[in-house]
Amino acid sequence: MSEAVQAEAQPPRAIRIAVLAMGGEGGGVLANWLVDLGEANGHVAQMTSVPGVAQRTGATIYYIELFPKDRIPAGQAPVLAQMPAPGDVDIVIASELMEAGRAIQRGIVTPDRTVLIASSHRVFAMTEKIAMADGRVDEAAILTACRTAARRFIAFDMMAMADATGSVISAVMFGATAGADVLPFDRQAFEDTIKRGGIGVKSSLAAFSAAFDAGSGGLIPPTVQETKPGATQGSPPQIGDFPAAARDMIEAGAAQCHDWGSGHTVRLYLERLQPFLDVERRSGSDKFHLLNEVARQLALAMTYEDTIRVADLKIRAGRFDRVKQEVGLKPGQLLEIREYLHPRVQEIAETLPASLGRFILDTPWARRIVERLFADGKILETTSIRGFLQLYLIAGRRNWRNSNLRDAAEQQSISEWLALVMKTAATDYPLALEIAETRGLVKGYGDTHARGYANFNALMALLPKLSGPGAAARLAALRKAALADETGAALQKEYENQKLIEPAA
C-alpha cells in the first residue's frame, strides 16, 4: 500500500516538506525540483529558504508546501506557511546525518507524521574537527534518534552514490524521495522534472535511478569488507598470528605504517606489538583491550606528522583528483594549486640528518639564517614542475627518516612508553591500559605537538604519586583534563583536585 502523503478530506491540507542541506550540495536545486514537480502535476507550490551559518558555507532550510488545486474551494486561495512548524512537517530530507539530527532537535521530525530521508554520511562540524580529543558525535546515537523520532526513516550513503554515478547529491535525494513513495506522483513525473531542468540530465537520471531503488529499501548499512585471518592483501603474514579480537586494529595500524613509511616500518610495528600478545595471554583476558590500545596508539606514534609526510600528501595523484572534483574542473580548463608552507626552524632541522639538524639548532648564526629564509613562509605551486619537484624531493626522504633528528627522538620516546606500559601491566593491568591511551596526547605538529608532549611527559612523571587503588581512574581524569582546553587550566584544576600540587595563589 502506498505511503504517499494524502491531503486530508476535512479540512484541506498542504503537503509540507523541509529540505536541510549544506552550501554547495544542491539543496536549492532539489527544492526547485520539488516545486516544479508539484506545479506540473496539479499543485500550487511555494518555497522559502532560510540560510544558516553552520558547516562550510552554512546549512540552509528550504521549506516547500504543495497544495492540490482540485482541493481548493471555489473563489478561495490556500494560505501557505513560510517556515516549518514543529510537529507539522510531513517529509524531511537531510543531505547529511547531522542535519537529520538538527531537524529532530528543532522538533520538525515527529513519530506521528514525519518521513525522514537522510544521507548517512558525515561532514564533520568545526567543533568536531578542532576538538583536542576525538570530538566526533556518536553516529550510532544519531541513527537511533532518527529511528525513534520519525514515523519512517530512510537512510543510506547518498554522497557515495552521487560520486559513483558522477552526479550530485541533490539528484540522489530526489531519487530517494521518489523511491520512498511519499508523494502522490509516479516515477515518470519525477524523471520528467529532471529533464525539464536541462542541466546534467544524463548523470542526474543515473543517480536518480540508483537512489530510487535504494529509497524503497529503507536503511542500508555501510558495506563492511570481510577480512580473513592471515590473508590481508599487502600485509605481512605475521598479522595472522595475532588474535581475531585485535586483528582489525593491527591491520589498520600496519596499513597506516606502510602508507607512511615502508615495509620496514610495518615490520617494526609488528615486532613491537608481539610482546603485548604474551602480556594478554598471561592476564587470561580474551578481550585483548591492552593489545588493541597499544596497536592503535603505536600506529599513530610511529606515523608522526613531519615535513616529509606533509610533502608526500600534497603531491599524491589522489589529492589532485579530489581537488579537480571539488572545484568541478571541466575539460579544457587549467588548474593551479598553490600551497602556503611555513615550517619552523625546529621542523626543518628535524628533517635533516641528525648531525646537521643539531648543528642548526645549536649554532645561533646558522639558526638565524634558516629563520630568515622561511620568515614569511613559502608559496609553492604544486601543479607546476618546479613546485612539484621541490615537494617530491622532500617526500622522497621518507625511506631515510631513520637517519634524521626527529626520528631519533620519536623512536626513543616510543620505546620508553612501550617499556613503561609493559612494566606496569605486570602489576596493574588497568593502569597499563590507561598509560597506553595517554600516549594519545601526543599528536599533530608545531605548537600542538609540543604542548601534547609536555602534557604527556608531565603525567608520566606523576605516575609514582598515582600508584595504588584507583590509579587508572586518577590518570584517566588527568588525561581528560589535558584534552579539555589548550590553556592547561582544566589540567591545573585537576592537579589541585587530586592534591598533586598546591592550589594556585
Secondary structure as a PSIPRED ss2 file (coil, helix, strand):
# PSIPRED VFORMAT (PSIPRED V4.0)

   1 M C   1.000  0.000  0.000
   2 S C   1.000  0.000  0.000
   3 E C   1.000  0.000  0.000
   4 A C   1.000  0.000  0.000
   5 V C   1.000  0.000  0.000
   6 Q C   1.000  0.000  0.000
   7 A C   1.000  0.000  0.000
   8 E C   1.000  0.000  0.000
   9 A C   1.000  0.000  0.000
  10 Q C   1.000  0.000  0.000
  11 P C   1.000  0.000  0.000
  12 P C   1.000  0.000  0.000
  13 R C   1.000  0.000  0.000
  14 A C   1.000  0.000  0.000
  15 I E   0.000  0.000  1.000
  16 R E   0.000  0.000  1.000
  17 I E   0.000  0.000  1.000
  18 A E   0.000  0.000  1.000
  19 V E   0.000  0.000  1.000
  20 L E   0.000  0.000  1.000
  21 A E   0.000  0.000  1.000
  22 M E   0.000  0.000  1.000
  23 G C   1.000  0.000  0.000
  24 G C   1.000  0.000  0.000
  25 E C   1.000  0.000  0.000
  26 G C   1.000  0.000  0.000
  27 G H   0.000  1.000  0.000
  28 G H   0.000  1.000  0.000
  29 V H   0.000  1.000  0.000
  30 L H   0.000  1.000  0.000
  31 A H   0.000  1.000  0.000
  32 N H   0.000  1.000  0.000
  33 W H   0.000  1.000  0.000
  34 L H   0.000  1.000  0.000
  35 V H   0.000  1.000  0.000
  36 D H   0.000  1.000  0.000
  37 L H   0.000  1.000  0.000
  38 G H   0.000  1.000  0.000
  39 E H   0.000  1.000  0.000
  40 A H   0.000  1.000  0.000
  41 N C   1.000  0.000  0.000
  42 G C   1.000  0.000  0.000
  43 H E   0.000  0.000  1.000
  44 V E   0.000  0.000  1.000
  45 A E   0.000  0.000  1.000
  46 Q E   0.000  0.000  1.000
  47 M E   0.000  0.000  1.000
  48 T E   0.000  0.000  1.000
  49 S E   0.000  0.000  1.000
  50 V E   0.000  0.000  1.000
  51 P E   0.000  0.000  1.000
  52 G C   1.000  0.000  0.000
  53 V C   1.000  0.000  0.000
  54 A C   1.000  0.000  0.000
  55 Q C   1.000  0.000  0.000
  56 R C   1.000  0.000  0.000
  57 T C   1.000  0.000  0.000
  58 G C   1.000  0.000  0.000
  59 A E   0.000  0.000  1.000
  60 T E   0.000  0.000  1.000
  61 I E   0.000  0.000  1.000
  62 Y E   0.000  0.000  1.000
  63 Y E   0.000  0.000  1.000
  64 I E   0.000  0.000  1.000
  65 E E   0.000  0.000  1.000
  66 L E   0.000  0.000  1.000
  67 F E   0.000  0.000  1.000
  68 P E   0.000  0.000  1.000
  69 K H   0.000  1.000  0.000
  70 D H   0.000  1.000  0.000
  71 R H   0.000  1.000  0.000
  72 I C   1.000  0.000  0.000
  73 P C   1.000  0.000  0.000
  74 A C   1.000  0.000  0.000
  75 G C   1.000  0.000  0.000
  76 Q C   1.000  0.000  0.000
  77 A C   1.000  0.000  0.000
  78 P C   1.000  0.000  0.000
  79 V C   1.000  0.000  0.000
  80 L C   1.000  0.000  0.000
  81 A C   1.000  0.000  0.000
  82 Q C   1.000  0.000  0.000
  83 M C   1.000  0.000  0.000
  84 P C   1.000  0.000  0.000
  85 A C   1.000  0.000  0.000
  86 P C   1.000  0.000  0.000
  87 G C   1.000  0.000  0.000
  88 D C   1.000  0.000  0.000
  89 V C   1.000  0.000  0.000
  90 D C   1.000  0.000  0.000
  91 I E   0.000  0.000  1.000
  92 V E   0.000  0.000  1.000
  93 I E   0.000  0.000  1.000
  94 A E   0.000  0.000  1.000
  95 S C   1.000  0.000  0.000
  96 E C   1.000  0.000  0.000
  97 L H   0.000  1.000  0.000
  98 M H   0.000  1.000  0.000
  99 E H   0.000  1.000  0.000
 100 A H   0.000  1.000  0.000
 101 G H   0.000  1.000  0.000
 102 R H   0.000  1.000  0.000
 103 A H   0.000  1.000  0.000
 104 I H   0.000  1.000  0.000
 105 Q H   0.000  1.000  0.000
 106 R C   1.000  0.000  0.000
 107 G C   1.000  0.000  0.000
 108 I C   1.000  0.000  0.000
 109 V C   1.000  0.000  0.000
 110 T C   1.000  0.000  0.000
 111 P C   1.000  0.000  0.000
 112 D C   1.000  0.000  0.000
 113 R C   1.000  0.000  0.000
 114 T C   1.000  0.000  0.000
 115 V E   0.000  0.000  1.000
 116 L E   0.000  0.000  1.000
 117 I E   0.000  0.000  1.000
 118 A E   0.000  0.000  1.000
 119 S E   0.000  0.000  1.000
 120 S C   1.000  0.000  0.000
 121 H C   1.000  0.000  0.000
 122 R C   1.000  0.000  0.000
 123 V C   1.000  0.000  0.000
 124 F C   1.000  0.000  0.000
 125 A C   1.000  0.000  0.000
 126 M H   0.000  1.000  0.000
 127 T H   0.000  1.000  0.000
 128 E H   0.000  1.000  0.000
 129 K H   0.000  1.000  0.000
 130 I H   0.000  1.000  0.000
 131 A C   1.000  0.000  0.000
 132 M C   1.000  0.000  0.000
 133 A C   1.000  0.000  0.000
 134 D C   1.000  0.000  0.000
 135 G C   1.000  0.000  0.000
 136 R C   1.000  0.000  0.000
 137 V C   1.000  0.000  0.000
 138 D C   1.000  0.000  0.000
 139 E H   0.000  1.000  0.000
 140 A H   0.000  1.000  0.000
 141 A H   0.000  1.000  0.000
 142 I H   0.000  1.000  0.000
 143 L H   0.000  1.000  0.000
 144 T H   0.000  1.000  0.000
 145 A H   0.000  1.000  0.000
 146 C H   0.000  1.000  0.000
 147 R H   0.000  1.000  0.000
 148 T H   0.000  1.000  0.000
 149 A H   0.000  1.000  0.000
 150 A C   1.000  0.000  0.000
 151 R C   1.000  0.000  0.000
 152 R E   0.000  0.000  1.000
 153 F E   0.000  0.000  1.000
 154 I E   0.000  0.000  1.000
 155 A E   0.000  0.000  1.000
 156 F E   0.000  0.000  1.000
 157 D C   1.000  0.000  0.000
 158 M H   0.000  1.000  0.000
 159 M H   0.000  1.000  0.000
 160 A H   0.000  1.000  0.000
 161 M H   0.000  1.000  0.000
 162 A H   0.000  1.000  0.000
 163 D H   0.000  1.000  0.000
 164 A H   0.000  1.000  0.000
 165 T H   0.000  1.000  0.000
 166 G C   1.000  0.000  0.000
 167 S C   1.000  0.000  0.000
 168 V C   1.000  0.000  0.000
 169 I H   0.000  1.000  0.000
 170 S H   0.000  1.000  0.000
 171 A H   0.000  1.000  0.000
 172 V H   0.000  1.000  0.000
 173 M H   0.000  1.000  0.000
 174 F H   0.000  1.000  0.000
 175 G H   0.000  1.000  0.000
 176 A H   0.000  1.000  0.000
 177 T H   0.000  1.000  0.000
 178 A H   0.000  1.000  0.000
 179 G H   0.000  1.000  0.000
 180 A C   1.000  0.000  0.000
 181 D C   1.000  0.000  0.000
 182 V C   1.000  0.000  0.000
 183 L C   1.000  0.000  0.000
 184 P C   1.000  0.000  0.000
 185 F C   1.000  0.000  0.000
 186 D C   1.000  0.000  0.000
 187 R H   0.000  1.000  0.000
 188 Q H   0.000  1.000  0.000
 189 A H   0.000  1.000  0.000
 190 F H   0.000  1.000  0.000
 191 E H   0.000  1.000  0.000
 192 D H   0.000  1.000  0.000
 193 T H   0.000  1.000  0.000
 194 I H   0.000  1.000  0.000
 195 K H   0.000  1.000  0.000
 196 R H   0.000  1.000  0.000
 197 G H   0.000  1.000  0.000
 198 G C   1.000  0.000  0.000
 199 I C   1.000  0.000  0.000
 200 G C   1.000  0.000  0.000
 201 V H   0.000  1.000  0.000
 202 K H   0.000  1.000  0.000
 203 S H   0.000  1.000  0.000
 204 S H   0.000  1.000  0.000
 205 L H   0.000  1.000  0.000
 206 A H   0.000  1.000  0.000
 207 A H   0.000  1.000  0.000
 208 F H   0.000  1.000  0.000
 209 S H   0.000  1.000  0.000
 210 A H   0.000  1.000  0.000
 211 A H   0.000  1.000  0.000
 212 F H   0.000  1.000  0.000
 213 D H   0.000  1.000  0.000
 214 A H   0.000  1.000  0.000
 215 G H   0.000  1.000  0.000
 216 S C   1.000  0.000  0.000
 217 G C   1.000  0.000  0.000
 218 G C   1.000  0.000  0.000
 219 L C   1.000  0.000  0.000
 220 I C   1.000  0.000  0.000
 221 P C   1.000  0.000  0.000
 222 P C   1.000  0.000  0.000
 223 T C   1.000  0.000  0.000
 224 V C   1.000  0.000  0.000
 225 Q C   1.000  0.000  0.000
 226 E C   1.000  0.000  0.000
 227 T C   1.000  0.000  0.000
 228 K C   1.000  0.000  0.000
 229 P C   1.000  0.000  0.000
 230 G C   1.000  0.000  0.000
 231 A C   1.000  0.000  0.000
 232 T C   1.000  0.000  0.000
 233 Q C   1.000  0.000  0.000
 234 G C   1.000  0.000  0.000
 235 S C   1.000  0.000  0.000
 236 P C   1.000  0.000  0.000
 237 P H   0.000  1.000  0.000
 238 Q H   0.000  1.000  0.000
 239 I H   0.000  1.000  0.000
 240 G H   0.000  1.000  0.000
 241 D H   0.000  1.000  0.000
 242 F C   1.000  0.000  0.000
 243 P C   1.000  0.000  0.000
 244 A H   0.000  1.000  0.000
 245 A H   0.000  1.000  0.000
 246 A H   0.000  1.000  0.000
 247 R H   0.000  1.000  0.000
 248 D H   0.000  1.000  0.000
 249 M H   0.000  1.000  0.000
 250 I H   0.000  1.000  0.000
 251 E H   0.000  1.000  0.000
 252 A H   0.000  1.000  0.000
 253 G H   0.000  1.000  0.000
 254 A H   0.000  1.000  0.000
 255 A H   0.000  1.000  0.000
 256 Q H   0.000  1.000  0.000
 257 C H   0.000  1.000  0.000
 258 H H   0.000  1.000  0.000
 259 D H   0.000  1.000  0.000
 260 W H   0.000  1.000  0.000
 261 G C   1.000  0.000  0.000
 262 S C   1.000  0.000  0.000
 263 G H   0.000  1.000  0.000
 264 H H   0.000  1.000  0.000
 265 T H   0.000  1.000  0.000
 266 V H   0.000  1.000  0.000
 267 R H   0.000  1.000  0.000
 268 L H   0.000  1.000  0.000
 269 Y H   0.000  1.000  0.000
 270 L H   0.000  1.000  0.000
 271 E H   0.000  1.000  0.000
 272 R H   0.000  1.000  0.000
 273 L H   0.000  1.000  0.000
 274 Q H   0.000  1.000  0.000
 275 P H   0.000  1.000  0.000
 276 F H   0.000  1.000  0.000
 277 L H   0.000  1.000  0.000
 278 D H   0.000  1.000  0.000
 279 V H   0.000  1.000  0.000
 280 E H   0.000  1.000  0.000
 281 R H   0.000  1.000  0.000
 282 R H   0.000  1.000  0.000
 283 S H   0.000  1.000  0.000
 284 G C   1.000  0.000  0.000
 285 S C   1.000  0.000  0.000
 286 D C   1.000  0.000  0.000
 287 K C   1.000  0.000  0.000
 288 F C   1.000  0.000  0.000
 289 H H   0.000  1.000  0.000
 290 L H   0.000  1.000  0.000
 291 L H   0.000  1.000  0.000
 292 N H   0.000  1.000  0.000
 293 E H   0.000  1.000  0.000
 294 V H   0.000  1.000  0.000
 295 A H   0.000  1.000  0.000
 296 R H   0.000  1.000  0.000
 297 Q H   0.000  1.000  0.000
 298 L H   0.000  1.000  0.000
 299 A H   0.000  1.000  0.000
 300 L H   0.000  1.000  0.000
 301 A H   0.000  1.000  0.000
 302 M H   0.000  1.000  0.000
 303 T C   1.000  0.000  0.000
 304 Y C   1.000  0.000  0.000
 305 E C   1.000  0.000  0.000
 306 D C   1.000  0.000  0.000
 307 T H   0.000  1.000  0.000
 308 I H   0.000  1.000  0.000
 309 R H   0.000  1.000  0.000
 310 V H   0.000  1.000  0.000
 311 A H   0.000  1.000  0.000
 312 D H   0.000  1.000  0.000
 313 L H   0.000  1.000  0.000
 314 K H   0.000  1.000  0.000
 315 I C   1.000  0.000  0.000
 316 R C   1.000  0.000  0.000
 317 A H   0.000  1.000  0.000
 318 G H   0.000  1.000  0.000
 319 R H   0.000  1.000  0.000
 320 F H   0.000  1.000  0.000
 321 D H   0.000  1.000  0.000
 322 R H   0.000  1.000  0.000
 323 V H   0.000  1.000  0.000
 324 K H   0.000  1.000  0.000
 325 Q H   0.000  1.000  0.000
 326 E H   0.000  1.000  0.000
 327 V H   0.000  1.000  0.000
 328 G C   1.000  0.000  0.000
 329 L C   1.000  0.000  0.000
 330 K C   1.000  0.000  0.000
 331 P C   1.000  0.000  0.000
 332 G C   1.000  0.000  0.000
 333 Q C   1.000  0.000  0.000
 334 L C   1.000  0.000  0.000
 335 L C   1.000  0.000  0.000
 336 E C   1.000  0.000  0.000
 337 I C   1.000  0.000  0.000
 338 R E   0.000  0.000  1.000
 339 E E   0.000  0.000  1.000
 340 Y E   0.000  0.000  1.000
 341 L E   0.000  0.000  1.000
 342 H C   1.000  0.000  0.000
 343 P C   1.000  0.000  0.000
 344 R C   1.000  0.000  0.000
 345 V H   0.000  1.000  0.000
 346 Q H   0.000  1.000  0.000
 347 E H   0.000  1.000  0.000
 348 I H   0.000  1.000  0.000
 349 A H   0.000  1.000  0.000
 350 E H   0.000  1.000  0.000
 351 T H   0.000  1.000  0.000
 352 L C   1.000  0.000  0.000
 353 P E   0.000  0.000  1.000
 354 A H   0.000  1.000  0.000
 355 S H   0.000  1.000  0.000
 356 L H   0.000  1.000  0.000
 357 G H   0.000  1.000  0.000
 358 R H   0.000  1.000  0.000
 359 F H   0.000  1.000  0.000
 360 I H   0.000  1.000  0.000
 361 L H   0.000  1.000  0.000
 362 D H   0.000  1.000  0.000
 363 T C   1.000  0.000  0.000
 364 P H   0.000  1.000  0.000
 365 W H   0.000  1.000  0.000
 366 A H   0.000  1.000  0.000
 367 R H   0.000  1.000  0.000
 368 R H   0.000  1.000  0.000
 369 I H   0.000  1.000  0.000
 370 V H   0.000  1.000  0.000
 371 E H   0.000  1.000  0.000
 372 R H   0.000  1.000  0.000
 373 L H   0.000  1.000  0.000
 374 F C   1.000  0.000  0.000
 375 A C   1.000  0.000  0.000
 376 D C   1.000  0.000  0.000
 377 G C   1.000  0.000  0.000
 378 K E   0.000  0.000  1.000
 379 I E   0.000  0.000  1.000
 380 L E   0.000  0.000  1.000
 381 E E   0.000  0.000  1.000
 382 T C   1.000  0.000  0.000
 383 T C   1.000  0.000  0.000
 384 S C   1.000  0.000  0.000
 385 I H   0.000  1.000  0.000
 386 R H   0.000  1.000  0.000
 387 G H   0.000  1.000  0.000
 388 F H   0.000  1.000  0.000
 389 L H   0.000  1.000  0.000
 390 Q H   0.000  1.000  0.000
 391 L H   0.000  1.000  0.000
 392 Y H   0.000  1.000  0.000
 393 L H   0.000  1.000  0.000
 394 I H   0.000  1.000  0.000
 395 A H   0.000  1.000  0.000
 396 G H   0.000  1.000  0.000
 397 R H   0.000  1.000  0.000
 398 R H   0.000  1.000  0.000
 399 N H   0.000  1.000  0.000
 400 W H   0.000  1.000  0.000
 401 R H   0.000  1.000  0.000
 402 N H   0.000  1.000  0.000
 403 S H   0.000  1.000  0.000
 404 N E   0.000  0.000  1.000
 405 L H   0.000  1.000  0.000
 406 R H   0.000  1.000  0.000
 407 D H   0.000  1.000  0.000
 408 A H   0.000  1.000  0.000
 409 A H   0.000  1.000  0.000
 410 E H   0.000  1.000  0.000
 411 Q H   0.000  1.000  0.000
 412 Q H   0.000  1.000  0.000
 413 S H   0.000  1.000  0.000
 414 I H   0.000  1.000  0.000
 415 S H   0.000  1.000  0.000
 416 E H   0.000  1.000  0.000
 417 W H   0.000  1.000  0.000
 418 L H   0.000  1.000  0.000
 419 A H   0.000  1.000  0.000
 420 L H   0.000  1.000  0.000
 421 V H   0.000  1.000  0.000
 422 M H   0.000  1.000  0.000
 423 K H   0.000  1.000  0.000
 424 T H   0.000  1.000  0.000
 425 A H   0.000  1.000  0.000
 426 A C   1.000  0.000  0.000
 427 T C   1.000  0.000  0.000
 428 D C   1.000  0.000  0.000
 429 Y H   0.000  1.000  0.000
 430 P H   0.000  1.000  0.000
 431 L H   0.000  1.000  0.000
 432 A H   0.000  1.000  0.000
 433 L H   0.000  1.000  0.000
 434 E H   0.000  1.000  0.000
 435 I H   0.000  1.000  0.000
 436 A H   0.000  1.000  0.000
 437 E H   0.000  1.000  0.000
 438 T H   0.000  1.000  0.000
 439 R H   0.000  1.000  0.000
 440 G H   0.000  1.000  0.000
 441 L H   0.000  1.000  0.000
 442 V C   1.000  0.000  0.000
 443 K C   1.000  0.000  0.000
 444 G C   1.000  0.000  0.000
 445 Y C   1.000  0.000  0.000
 446 G H   0.000  1.000  0.000
 447 D H   0.000  1.000  0.000
 448 T H   0.000  1.000  0.000
 449 H H   0.000  1.000  0.000
 450 A H   0.000  1.000  0.000
 451 R H   0.000  1.000  0.000
 452 G H   0.000  1.000  0.000
 453 Y H   0.000  1.000  0.000
 454 A H   0.000  1.000  0.000
 455 N H   0.000  1.000  0.000
 456 F H   0.000  1.000  0.000
 457 N H   0.000  1.000  0.000
 458 A H   0.000  1.000  0.000
 459 L H   0.000  1.000  0.000
 460 M H   0.000  1.000  0.000
 461 A H   0.000  1.000  0.000
 462 L C   1.000  0.000  0.000
 463 L H   0.000  1.000  0.000
 464 P H   0.000  1.000  0.000
 465 K H   0.000  1.000  0.000
 466 L H   0.000  1.000  0.000
 467 S C   1.000  0.000  0.000
 468 G C   1.000  0.000  0.000
 469 P C   1.000  0.000  0.000
 470 G C   1.000  0.000  0.000
 471 A H   0.000  1.000  0.000
 472 A H   0.000  1.000  0.000
 473 A H   0.000  1.000  0.000
 474 R H   0.000  1.000  0.000
 475 L H   0.000  1.000  0.000
 476 A H   0.000  1.000  0.000
 477 A H   0.000  1.000  0.000
 478 L H   0.000  1.000  0.000
 479 R H   0.000  1.000  0.000
 480 K H   0.000  1.000  0.000
 481 A H   0.000  1.000  0.000
 482 A H   0.000  1.000  0.000
 483 L C   1.000  0.000  0.000
 484 A C   1.000  0.000  0.000
 485 D C   1.000  0.000  0.000
 486 E C   1.000  0.000  0.000
 487 T C   1.000  0.000  0.000
 488 G C   1.000  0.000  0.000
 489 A H   0.000  1.000  0.000
 490 A H   0.000  1.000  0.000
 491 L H   0.000  1.000  0.000
 492 Q H   0.000  1.000  0.000
 493 K H   0.000  1.000  0.000
 494 E H   0.000  1.000  0.000
 495 Y H   0.000  1.000  0.000
 496 E H   0.000  1.000  0.000
 497 N H   0.000  1.000  0.000
 498 Q C   1.000  0.000  0.000
 499 K C   1.000  0.000  0.000
 500 L C   1.000  0.000  0.000
 501 I C   1.000  0.000  0.000
 502 E C   1.000  0.000  0.000
 503 P C   1.000  0.000  0.000
 504 A C   1.000  0.000  0.000
 505 A C   1.000  0.000  0.000
